[in-house]
Amino acid sequence: MNNNSNQSLFSGKLALWAAAGLGAYAAAKHFYREMIKFDFQDKVVVITGGARGLGLLLARELAAKGANLVICSRNAEQLFVAEQELRRMGSTVLGLKADVSDPRDANRVIEAAISQFGQVDVLINNAGVMLVGPENVMDVEDYKTAMDSNFWAALYMIKAVLPHFHERGEGRIANVCSIGGKVAVPHLLPYSVSKFAMVALSEGLHAELKKDNIHITTVIPNLMRTGSPRNVSLKGDHEAEYAWFKLADSSPLLSQNASDAAAQIVNAIVYREAEVILTKTAKLAVAVQGISPALVSLVMSTANRFLPKSGPEGAIIRKGYESESKKTAGPVASKSDRAALENNEL
């Protein structure tokens, strides 16, 4: 047998061994995932900001899986509407009017959940606020507000539930962060700062609590079509700021279907994934940020040149629904309007 034949035989055997190895790995991975798979049937899930938008979509997804739900919101009317819908789906729901940026309310939500259901199995930190506008009109108080709602609220809820999880010997927490917590986005500085802090908290908790059978999932969404733009806060040139944000959030090229996002998040909790980045765009941004921060900085500073300048009433805060204009009434923006109607954002 010549050398070429020997090499061909060796290559063939090597390919077979490689295929067998990959097959064994795939089988082991599948077996492991099935072993740790979490069944939501009759489990108790607490969702902050669960009355509208992504929080409500998560609640719908979990109701369909048989979970008992505790949802909280600062808006009593939206809370009532969400409760009624989820009950019609057959879920047992406890709705609580609460502001979880207040540690007393955070503790009250967890205490009420345990009192009603006897336990908490999963906490989803979804509540948050967003302020859109240029840096020069942002006050220190704006950063404090963002930190209170996006960081401290999550920490208060985590601190409230952890003793219960430790006592039970298990628990799962999903922290809905943002691509803005991985890459600083112009005209979203207070939001990005608070989400960077939330990502750090979530990643650190994952490392420290896994040994206690408490599993933390860091969720990194990009823009998604929940209908939330009408409820964001705006500074600067209100109509112009709202126009770029709503159009970006409505565009299928830049934003994700919100129901798909909710399903991905729930699936990540099921398999206790450490992190889930919801879109290819967000994955690319995170990857490039890791490889070449200077390139990302160049892209962001270039994008900033095209964003609106401050308006004459720049220091005043207005809501999205107060800043509609002809630019936000077209066919693309209507996708956000429909989503707002579907997801209790009105």
C-alpha positions in Angstrom: 0.0 0.0 0.0 1.5 3.3 -1.0 1.9 6.4 1.1 -1.1 8.1 -0.5 -3.4 5.2 0.3 -2.1 5.2 3.9 -2.8 8.9 4.2 -6.3 8.5 2.8 -7.0 5.6 5.2 -5.7 7.7 8.2 -7.7 10.7 7.1 -10.8 8.6 6.8 -10.4 7.2 10.3 -9.7 10.6 11.7 -12.9 12.0 10.1 -14.9 9.1 11.5 -13.4 9.7 15.0 -14.1 13.4 14.7 -17.7 12.7 13.6 -18.2 10.2 16.5 -16.7 12.7 18.9 -19.0 15.5 17.7 -22.0 13.1 17.9 -21.1 12.1 21.4 -20.7 15.8 22.4 -24.1 16.7 20.9 -25.8 13.7 22.6 -24.2 14.6 26.0 -25.2 18.3 25.6 -28.8 17.3 24.7 -29.0 14.9 27.7 -27.6 17.6 30.0 -30.1 20.2 28.8 -33.0 17.8 29.2 -31.7 17.0 32.7 -31.7 20.7 33.8 -34.8 21.7 31.9 -37.2 23.7 34.0 -40.9 23.1 33.9 -43.0 26.2 34.6 -46.2 24.3 35.4 -47.5 25.5 38.8 -44.3 27.4 39.4 -44.5 30.9 40.9 -42.9 33.7 38.8 -42.6 37.3 39.9 -42.4 39.8 37.0 -41.6 43.5 37.7 -43.2 45.9 35.1 -45.4 43.0 34.2 -48.5 44.9 33.2 -47.4 46.1 29.8 -44.8 45.8 27.0 -42.2 43.1 27.3 -43.3 42.3 30.9 -46.8 41.5 29.7 -45.5 39.5 26.8 -43.4 37.4 29.3 -46.4 37.0 31.5 -48.4 35.7 28.5 -45.7 33.3 27.6 -45.5 31.9 31.1 -49.3 31.8 31.5 -49.4 29.5 28.5 -46.8 27.2 30.3 -49.0 27.0 33.4 -47.1 29.3 35.7 -48.7 31.2 38.6 -47.9 34.8 38.1 -47.2 37.8 40.3 -47.0 41.0 38.3 -46.4 44.5 39.6 -46.7 48.0 38.1 -47.0 51.6 39.1 -50.0 52.0 36.9 -53.2 50.6 38.5 -55.3 50.8 35.3 -52.7 48.9 33.2 -52.3 46.4 36.0 -56.1 45.7 36.1 -56.2 45.1 32.3 -53.2 42.8 32.4 -54.6 40.8 35.3 -58.0 40.2 33.5 -56.3 39.1 30.3 -54.0 36.6 32.1 -56.8 35.2 34.1 -58.8 34.6 30.9 -55.8 32.6 29.7 -56.3 30.3 32.8 -53.4 31.6 34.9 -53.6 32.4 38.6 -52.5 36.0 38.9 -51.6 38.3 41.8 -51.4 41.9 40.6 -49.7 44.4 42.9 -49.5 48.2 42.5 -45.9 48.9 43.5 -42.9 51.0 42.8 -40.0 48.6 43.2 -37.4 51.4 43.2 -38.6 51.8 46.8 -37.1 48.9 48.8 -40.2 48.7 51.0 -42.3 48.0 47.9 -39.8 45.5 46.7 -40.0 43.6 49.9 -43.8 43.8 50.0 -44.0 42.2 46.5 -42.0 39.2 47.5 -43.8 38.9 50.9 -47.2 39.0 49.1 -46.1 36.4 46.6 -44.9 34.0 49.3 -48.1 34.7 51.4 -50.3 34.0 48.3 -48.5 31.0 46.8 -46.2 29.7 49.5 -43.0 30.2 47.5 -41.3 32.0 44.7 -39.5 30.0 42.0 -38.4 32.7 39.5 -37.9 36.5 39.6 -37.8 38.4 36.3 -36.5 42.0 36.8 -38.0 43.7 33.8 -39.2 47.1 35.2 -37.3 50.2 34.0 -37.4 53.6 32.5 -35.8 55.3 29.5 -34.9 58.9 29.0 -34.0 60.0 25.4 -32.0 63.2 24.6 -28.6 64.7 24.2 -26.0 64.8 27.1 -26.1 68.6 27.5 -29.7 68.6 28.7 -29.3 65.7 31.1 -29.1 66.7 34.8 -27.6 64.6 37.6 -31.2 63.9 38.8 -31.9 62.2 35.4 -29.0 59.8 36.1 -30.3 59.2 39.6 -33.8 58.5 38.3 -32.4 56.0 35.8 -30.3 54.3 38.4 -33.2 54.1 40.8 -35.5 52.4 38.3 -33.1 50.3 36.2 -30.5 49.3 38.8 -31.5 49.8 42.4 -35.0 48.4 41.7 -33.5 45.2 40.4 -31.1 45.0 43.4 -33.9 45.6 45.9 -35.9 42.8 44.3 -32.9 40.4 44.3 -32.1 41.2 47.9 -35.8 40.7 48.9 -36.0 37.2 47.2 -32.5 35.8 47.9 -33.1 34.7 51.6 -36.1 32.7 50.3 -34.1 31.1 47.6 -31.3 30.2 50.0 -33.8 28.7 52.4 -35.4 26.6 49.6 -32.0 25.7 48.1 -32.8 26.9 44.6 -34.1 29.8 42.5 -33.8 31.5 39.2 -33.5 35.2 38.3 -33.5 36.8 34.9 -32.3 40.4 34.7 -33.6 42.2 31.5 -30.7 44.5 30.8 -30.0 46.0 27.3 -27.5 46.3 24.5 -27.2 49.8 26.0 -25.6 47.9 29.0 -22.8 46.6 26.7 -22.3 49.5 24.3 -22.9 53.1 25.3 -25.5 54.6 23.0 -25.7 58.4 22.2 -28.8 60.2 23.5 -29.4 57.4 25.9 -26.6 58.1 28.5 -28.5 57.8 31.8 -30.2 54.7 30.5 -26.9 53.2 29.3 -25.1 54.0 32.6 -27.8 52.3 34.6 -27.9 49.2 32.3 -24.1 48.9 32.5 -24.4 48.7 36.2 -27.2 46.2 35.9 -25.2 43.9 33.6 -22.3 44.0 36.1 -24.6 43.1 38.9 -26.2 40.3 37.0 -22.9 38.8 35.8 -21.3 39.0 39.2 -24.3 37.4 40.9 -24.2 34.6 38.4 -20.6 33.8 39.3 -21.3 33.9 43.1 -24.7 32.3 43.4 -24.3 29.3 41.1 -22.8 27.3 43.9 -26.0 27.8 45.9 -28.2 26.4 43.0 -29.4 30.0 42.3 -29.1 30.6 38.6 -28.9 34.1 37.1 -29.6 34.9 33.4 -28.4 38.2 32.0 -30.8 39.2 29.1 -29.4 41.6 26.4 -32.2 42.8 24.2 -31.9 45.2 21.3 -34.8 47.3 20.2 -38.0 45.4 20.1 -41.5 46.2 18.9 -43.5 46.3 22.2 -45.1 49.7 21.5 -43.0 51.2 24.4 -41.8 54.4 22.6 -45.0 56.3 23.5 -44.1 55.8 27.2 -40.4 56.9 27.0 -39.4 60.2 28.5 -37.7 62.8 26.2 -35.5 65.9 26.6 -34.1 68.2 24.0 -36.0 68.6 20.7 -38.9 66.4 21.8 -40.5 65.8 18.4 -37.2 65.1 16.7 -35.9 62.8 19.5 -39.2 60.9 19.5 -39.2 60.6 15.7 -35.8 58.9 15.4 -36.4 56.6 18.4 -39.9 55.5 17.4 -38.9 54.9 13.8 -35.9 52.9 14.9 -38.0 50.9 17.3 -40.6 50.3 14.6 -38.3 49.2 11.9 -38.1 45.4 11.2 -34.5 46.0 10.1 -33.5 47.4 13.5 -35.9 45.9 16.0 -37.1 42.5 17.0 -40.5 40.9 17.1 -41.4 41.2 20.8 -43.2 37.9 21.1 -40.1 36.2 19.8 -38.0 38.0 22.3 -40.2 36.9 25.2 -40.0 33.3 24.0 -36.2 33.5 23.9 -36.0 34.9 27.4 -38.3 32.2 28.8 -36.2 29.5 27.0 -33.0 30.9 28.5 -34.5 30.6 32.0 -35.7 27.1 31.2 -32.1 26.0 30.5 -30.5 28.4 33.0 -28.3 30.1 30.5 -25.8 32.6 31.9 -26.5 35.2 29.2 -28.9 35.5 26.2 -28.3 38.2 23.5 -31.6 38.4 21.6 -30.6 39.6 18.1 -27.8 39.1 15.6 -27.3 42.9 15.5 -26.8 42.9 19.3 -24.4 39.9 19.1 -22.4 41.6 16.4 -22.2 44.9 18.4 -21.0 43.0 21.5 -18.5 41.0 19.5 -17.0 44.1 17.8 -17.0 46.0 21.1 -14.8 43.2 22.5 -12.5 43.1 19.5 -12.3 46.8 18.6 -13.8 49.3 21.1 -12.3 52.1 19.1 -14.3 51.1 16.0 -17.5 51.0 18.0 -16.7 54.4 19.5 -16.1 55.8 15.9 -19.5 54.4 14.8 -21.3 55.8 17.8 -19.7 59.3 17.5 -20.5 59.3 13.8 -24.1 58.4 14.5 -24.3 61.1 17.1 -23.6 63.8 14.5 -27.0 62.9 12.8 -29.0 62.9 16.0 -31.1 66.0 17.0 -29.7 69.1 18.7 -31.4 70.6 21.8 -34.7 72.3 21.3 -35.8 75.6 22.9 -37.5 73.6 25.7 -34.6 71.1 26.1 -34.7 70.9 29.9 -38.4 70.0 30.0 -39.3 66.3 30.1 -42.1 65.1 27.9 -43.5 61.7 27.2 -43.5 60.1 23.8 -47.2 60.3 23.3 -46.9 64.1 23.9 -44.3 64.4 21.1 -46.1 62.9 18.1 -45.6 64.7 14.8 -46.0 64.0 11.0 -42.7 62.1 11.1 -44.1 59.6 13.6 -47.4 59.0 11.8 -46.3 57.0 8.7 -46.5 53.3 7.8 -43.3 52.3 9.6 -44.2 54.1 12.8 -47.6 52.5 12.7 -46.1 49.2 13.7 -45.2 50.7 17.0 -48.7 52.0 17.4 -50.3 48.6 16.8 -47.8 47.0 19.2 -48.8 49.6 21.9 -52.4 48.6 21.4 -51.7 44.9 21.6 -49.3 45.1 24.6 -51.3 47.5 26.9 -48.9 50.4 26.4 -51.8 53.0 25.9 
